[in-house]
Amino acid sequence: MRSILIRPGDRLEPEDLESSESVIVIDSEWAPEGGIEPLAGALANRRATLITDAAGMIGGDKLALGLCSDVFVATGDSRFDFSRCSPMAIAGLVWRCGRRAIEILGGDGPLTVATARDLGVLDLIRDGGVRTASWLESWTAGRSFEAIATAARLIRSSGGDPGERAVFASQFTRTDVVEGLKAFLERRPPRFPPEKFR
């Protein structure tokens, strides 16, 4: 599993999103050069697992990227501005929230982080006092990126029971899965190797 942290000044290329063996984490301070629209096709068809971290007033490209991500994370003091949504942001909102998207788009002013989480816009709320890399290091401790990536693929695939069984069987040869099951059976926390980011 290849883990990539996209920091300010880095470029996110469509090719980065094509590998199913990648987990890509977008730093809260990263902004795409030239906007997010050139990545629209790659985001819609991506195989990589995408985690977007955001902070502050979240709107525009950062909102669109987060809504199209597998895991959308924001700091506790964040607000979500839906006043000028791009078509990509609306598509991501509908993918995440279904019919509630109409309620969210018609709301009064920015959403608080708690409301965003309750409506399904956001997956996780994190402490705003730490940078993305530090948060990521603590969040991944004891978690398997293999499991996160597999769950994301299953959610995107809509494969149902046969698809889930096939993926589970293929994943069972991986060390993360074996360690997770062993830890469960031995009633102990799993010991996953730490993730390395390039």
VEXKOLFI-832423 format. One record per residue: residue number from 1; residue in one letter; x, y, z of N, C-alpha, C in turn. Coordinates in steps of 0.1 Angstrom, whole numbers. Example, Ala and Ser with C-alpha at 12.3 -4.5 7.8 and 13.67 -1.06 7.14 Angstrom:
(1,A,(132,-57,78),(123,-45,78),(132,-33,78))
(2,S,(128,-22,71),(137,-11,71),(129,0,79))
END
This chain:
(1,M,(9,-12,0),(0,0,0),(9,12,0))
(2,R,(7,21,-9),(15,33,-11),(7,45,-4))
(3,S,(13,52,5),(6,63,12),(12,76,7))
(4,I,(4,86,3),(10,99,-2),(3,110,6))
(5,L,(11,119,12),(5,131,18),(8,143,9))
(6,I,(-3,149,4),(-2,160,-5),(-2,173,4))
(7,R,(10,180,4),(12,192,12),(11,204,3))
(8,P,(11,216,10),(11,229,2),(23,229,-7))
(9,G,(21,233,-20),(31,233,-30),(32,221,-38))
(10,D,(27,209,-33),(27,197,-41),(16,197,-52))
(11,R,(17,189,-62),(7,188,-72),(0,174,-71))
(12,L,(-13,174,-72),(-21,162,-73),(-23,159,-87))
(13,E,(-18,148,-92),(-19,145,-107),(-30,134,-108))
(14,P,(-37,135,-120),(-47,124,-122),(-41,110,-121))
(15,E,(-29,108,-125),(-22,95,-124),(-22,90,-109))
(16,D,(-20,100,-100),(-20,96,-85),(-33,89,-81))
(17,L,(-44,93,-87),(-57,88,-83),(-61,75,-90))
(18,E,(-52,70,-99),(-56,58,-107),(-52,45,-100))
(19,S,(-43,46,-90),(-38,33,-84),(-46,29,-72))
(20,S,(-51,17,-73),(-59,11,-62),(-50,8,-50))
(21,E,(-37,8,-52),(-28,6,-41),(-23,18,-34))
(22,S,(-30,29,-36),(-26,42,-30),(-37,47,-20))
(23,V,(-32,53,-9),(-41,61,0),(-35,75,-1))
(24,I,(-43,85,-5),(-38,98,-7),(-45,107,4))
(25,V,(-37,114,11),(-42,123,21),(-39,138,17))
(26,I,(-49,146,17),(-48,160,13),(-46,168,25))
(27,D,(-35,176,26),(-32,184,38),(-43,196,38))
(28,S,(-46,200,50),(-56,210,52),(-52,224,46))
(29,E,(-39,226,44),(-35,239,38),(-32,238,23))
(30,W,(-35,226,17),(-32,224,2),(-43,230,-6))
(31,A,(-39,237,-17),(-49,242,-26),(-44,238,-40))
(32,P,(-53,234,-49),(-49,230,-62),(-46,242,-71))
(33,E,(-35,240,-78),(-31,251,-88),(-41,250,-100))
(34,G,(-47,261,-104),(-56,261,-115),(-69,255,-112))
(35,G,(-73,253,-100),(-86,248,-96),(-87,233,-96))
(36,I,(-98,228,-92),(-101,214,-91),(-107,208,-103))
(37,E,(-113,216,-112),(-120,211,-123),(-111,202,-132))
(38,P,(-98,204,-135),(-90,195,-143),(-89,181,-137))
(39,L,(-92,179,-124),(-91,166,-118),(-105,159,-117))
(40,A,(-116,166,-122),(-129,161,-121),(-131,146,-126))
(41,G,(-126,144,-138),(-127,130,-143),(-120,120,-135))
(42,A,(-108,123,-131),(-99,114,-123),(-105,112,-110))
(43,L,(-111,122,-104),(-118,120,-91),(-130,111,-92))
(44,A,(-138,113,-102),(-150,105,-104),(-146,90,-107))
(45,N,(-135,88,-113),(-132,74,-117),(-120,68,-109))
(46,R,(-116,75,-98),(-104,71,-91),(-105,57,-85))
(47,R,(-94,51,-83),(-92,38,-77),(-85,40,-63))
(48,A,(-78,51,-62),(-71,54,-50),(-81,58,-39))
(49,T,(-77,55,-26),(-85,60,-15),(-81,74,-12))
(50,L,(-90,83,-11),(-88,97,-9),(-93,102,5))
(51,I,(-84,108,13),(-87,114,26),(-84,129,25))
(52,T,(-94,137,27),(-92,152,26),(-94,158,40))
(53,D,(-84,165,44),(-84,173,57),(-86,187,54))
(54,A,(-95,194,61),(-98,208,59),(-100,215,72))
(55,A,(-98,229,71),(-99,237,83),(-104,251,79))
(56,G,(-110,257,89),(-115,271,87),(-128,271,79))
(57,M,(-130,282,71),(-142,283,63),(-139,275,50))
(58,I,(-147,264,48),(-145,255,38),(-155,257,27))
(59,G,(-150,261,15),(-159,263,4),(-151,261,-9))
(60,G,(-157,264,-20),(-150,263,-33),(-144,249,-36))
(61,D,(-131,250,-41),(-124,237,-45),(-122,228,-33))
(62,K,(-119,233,-21),(-116,224,-10),(-129,217,-6))
(63,L,(-141,224,-6),(-153,217,-4),(-156,206,-14))
(64,A,(-154,210,-27),(-156,200,-37),(-148,188,-35))
(65,L,(-135,190,-33),(-126,179,-31),(-130,170,-19))
(66,G,(-133,176,-8),(-137,169,4),(-150,161,2))
(67,L,(-160,167,-5),(-172,160,-7),(-170,148,-17))
(68,C,(-160,148,-25),(-157,137,-34),(-147,127,-29))
(69,S,(-143,129,-16),(-134,120,-10),(-140,108,-3))
(70,D,(-133,98,0),(-137,87,8),(-139,90,22))
(71,V,(-130,98,27),(-130,102,41),(-128,118,41))
(72,F,(-137,125,47),(-136,140,48),(-135,143,62))
(73,V,(-124,150,66),(-120,153,79),(-119,169,81))
(74,A,(-124,174,92),(-123,189,94),(-120,192,109))
(75,T,(-114,203,111),(-112,207,125),(-125,212,131))
(76,G,(-125,212,145),(-138,215,152),(-143,229,150))
(77,D,(-135,238,146),(-139,252,144),(-143,255,130))
(78,S,(-143,245,121),(-146,247,107),(-161,251,104))
(79,R,(-163,257,93),(-176,260,88),(-176,256,73))
(80,F,(-188,252,68),(-190,248,55),(-199,257,47))
(81,D,(-193,264,37),(-200,274,29),(-205,268,15))
(82,F,(-218,266,14),(-224,260,2),(-230,271,-7))
(83,S,(-227,284,-4),(-233,295,-12),(-229,295,-27))
(84,R,(-217,291,-30),(-213,291,-44),(-207,277,-48))
(85,C,(-215,267,-49),(-211,254,-51),(-208,251,-66))
(86,S,(-197,245,-69),(-195,241,-83),(-203,228,-86))
(87,P,(-205,225,-99),(-212,212,-102),(-205,200,-95))
(88,M,(-192,200,-94),(-185,189,-88),(-188,188,-73))
(89,A,(-189,200,-66),(-193,200,-52),(-207,195,-50))
(90,I,(-216,199,-59),(-230,194,-58),(-231,179,-60))
(91,A,(-223,174,-70),(-223,159,-73),(-218,152,-60))
(92,G,(-207,157,-54),(-202,151,-42),(-211,151,-31))
(93,L,(-219,162,-29),(-229,164,-19),(-240,154,-21))
(94,V,(-245,152,-33),(-255,142,-36),(-250,128,-33))
(95,W,(-238,125,-37),(-232,112,-35),(-232,109,-20))
(96,R,(-228,119,-12),(-227,117,3),(-240,117,10))
(97,C,(-249,126,6),(-261,129,14),(-274,126,7))
(98,G,(-274,122,-5),(-287,119,-12),(-296,131,-12))
(99,R,(-309,129,-9),(-319,139,-9),(-317,150,1))
(100,R,(-309,148,11),(-306,158,21),(-298,170,14))
(101,A,(-292,167,3),(-284,177,-4),(-293,190,-7))
(102,I,(-306,187,-10),(-315,198,-13),(-317,207,-1))
(103,E,(-318,201,11),(-320,208,23),(-307,216,27))
(104,I,(-295,210,24),(-282,216,27),(-280,228,18))
(105,L,(-283,226,5),(-280,237,-4),(-290,249,-2))
(106,G,(-302,246,3),(-312,257,6),(-311,263,20))
(107,G,(-301,259,27),(-300,263,41),(-295,278,42))
(108,D,(-296,283,54),(-292,297,57),(-278,297,62))
(109,G,(-269,302,55),(-255,304,59),(-247,291,60))
(110,P,(-234,293,65),(-225,281,66),(-230,271,76))
(111,L,(-227,259,74),(-230,248,84),(-218,247,94))
(112,T,(-222,245,107),(-211,242,117),(-206,228,114))
(113,V,(-194,225,120),(-188,212,118),(-197,201,124))
(114,A,(-203,203,135),(-212,193,141),(-224,190,132))
(115,T,(-230,200,127),(-242,199,118),(-238,192,105))
(116,A,(-226,195,100),(-221,189,88),(-219,174,90))
(117,R,(-213,170,101),(-211,156,104),(-225,149,106))
(118,D,(-234,155,113),(-247,149,115),(-255,147,102))
(119,L,(-253,156,92),(-260,155,79),(-253,146,69))
(120,G,(-241,141,73),(-233,132,64),(-224,139,55))
(121,V,(-222,152,56),(-213,160,48),(-198,156,52))
(122,L,(-196,154,64),(-183,152,70),(-182,138,77))
(123,D,(-170,132,77),(-169,119,84),(-162,120,98))
(124,L,(-152,129,99),(-145,130,112),(-142,144,116))
(125,I,(-143,147,129),(-139,160,134),(-126,158,142))
(126,R,(-116,166,139),(-103,165,146),(-99,178,153))
(127,D,(-90,176,162),(-84,188,170),(-78,198,160))
(128,G,(-81,210,161),(-75,221,152),(-61,225,157))
(129,G,(-57,221,168),(-44,225,173),(-32,217,167))
(130,V,(-34,208,158),(-23,200,153),(-24,201,138))
(131,R,(-12,199,131),(-12,199,117),(-16,186,111))
(132,T,(-19,185,98),(-24,173,92),(-15,161,94))
(133,A,(-2,163,92),(7,152,93),(7,146,107))
(134,S,(6,154,117),(6,150,131),(-7,142,134))
(135,W,(-18,148,129),(-31,142,131),(-31,128,125))
(136,L,(-26,128,112),(-26,116,104),(-18,105,111))
(137,E,(-7,108,117),(2,98,124),(-6,92,135))
(138,S,(-13,100,143),(-20,95,155),(-32,87,150))
(139,W,(-39,92,140),(-51,86,135),(-49,72,129))
(140,T,(-37,70,122),(-34,58,116),(-28,48,126))
(141,A,(-24,52,137),(-18,43,147),(-29,33,151))
(142,G,(-26,20,149),(-35,10,152),(-46,7,142))
(143,R,(-45,14,131),(-55,12,120),(-47,7,108))
(144,S,(-54,0,100),(-48,-6,88),(-53,2,76))
(145,F,(-43,7,68),(-47,14,56),(-53,4,46))
(146,E,(-49,-8,46),(-55,-18,38),(-70,-19,40))
(147,A,(-74,-19,53),(-88,-20,56),(-96,-8,52))
(148,I,(-90,4,54),(-96,16,50),(-98,17,35))
(149,A,(-88,13,28),(-88,13,13),(-99,3,8))
(150,T,(-99,-9,14),(-108,-19,10),(-123,-15,12))
(151,A,(-125,-9,24),(-139,-4,27),(-143,7,17))
(152,A,(-134,16,13),(-137,26,4),(-140,20,-10))
(153,R,(-132,10,-14),(-135,4,-27),(-149,-3,-27))
(154,L,(-153,-9,-16),(-166,-16,-16),(-177,-6,-16))
(155,I,(-175,5,-9),(-186,16,-9),(-188,21,-23))
(156,R,(-177,24,-30),(-177,29,-43),(-183,19,-54))
(157,S,(-180,6,-51),(-183,-4,-62),(-198,-8,-62))
(158,S,(-205,-7,-51),(-219,-12,-49),(-220,-26,-53))
(159,G,(-210,-34,-50),(-209,-48,-54),(-218,-57,-46))
(160,G,(-223,-53,-35),(-232,-62,-28),(-225,-74,-22))
(161,D,(-232,-84,-17),(-226,-95,-10),(-216,-103,-18))
(162,P,(-219,-106,-31),(-208,-113,-39),(-195,-105,-40))
(163,G,(-197,-92,-43),(-185,-83,-44),(-178,-83,-31))
(164,E,(-185,-82,-20),(-179,-81,-6),(-171,-94,-3))
(165,R,(-177,-105,-6),(-171,-118,-4),(-158,-119,-12))
(166,A,(-158,-116,-24),(-147,-117,-33),(-135,-108,-28))
(167,V,(-139,-96,-24),(-128,-86,-19),(-123,-92,-6))
(168,F,(-132,-96,3),(-127,-102,16),(-117,-113,14))
(169,A,(-121,-122,5),(-112,-134,2),(-99,-129,-4))
(170,S,(-99,-119,-13),(-86,-115,-18),(-78,-107,-8))
(171,Q,(-84,-101,1),(-77,-93,12),(-71,-102,23))
(172,F,(-77,-114,24),(-73,-122,36),(-58,-127,35))
(173,T,(-52,-126,24),(-38,-129,23),(-29,-118,27))
(174,R,(-34,-106,30),(-26,-95,34),(-23,-95,49))
(175,T,(-11,-91,52),(-7,-91,66),(-16,-83,76))
(176,D,(-21,-72,71),(-30,-63,79),(-43,-71,83))
(177,V,(-48,-78,74),(-61,-85,77),(-58,-97,86))
(178,V,(-47,-104,84),(-44,-115,93),(-41,-110,107))
(179,E,(-33,-99,108),(-30,-94,121),(-43,-89,128))
(180,G,(-52,-83,121),(-65,-78,127),(-73,-89,132))
(181,L,(-74,-100,125),(-82,-112,129),(-75,-119,141))
(182,K,(-62,-120,140),(-54,-126,152),(-56,-118,164))
(183,A,(-55,-105,163),(-57,-96,175),(-71,-98,181))
(184,F,(-81,-99,172),(-95,-100,177),(-96,-113,184))
(185,L,(-91,-124,178),(-92,-137,185),(-84,-138,198))
(186,E,(-73,-131,198),(-65,-131,210),(-69,-120,220))
(187,R,(-79,-113,217),(-85,-102,226),(-74,-92,230))
(188,R,(-67,-87,219),(-56,-77,222),(-57,-67,210))
(189,P,(-52,-55,212),(-51,-45,201),(-42,-50,190))
(190,P,(-46,-47,178),(-37,-51,167),(-24,-43,166))
(191,R,(-14,-49,161),(-1,-42,160),(3,-41,145))
(192,F,(-2,-30,139),(1,-28,125),(14,-20,124))
(193,P,(21,-23,113),(34,-15,111),(30,-1,108))
(194,P,(38,9,112),(35,23,110),(35,26,94))
(195,E,(27,35,90),(26,38,76),(37,48,73))
(196,K,(43,47,61),(54,56,57),(48,65,46))
(197,F,(50,78,47),(45,87,37),(57,92,29))
(198,R,(55,93,16),(66,99,8),(65,114,7))
END
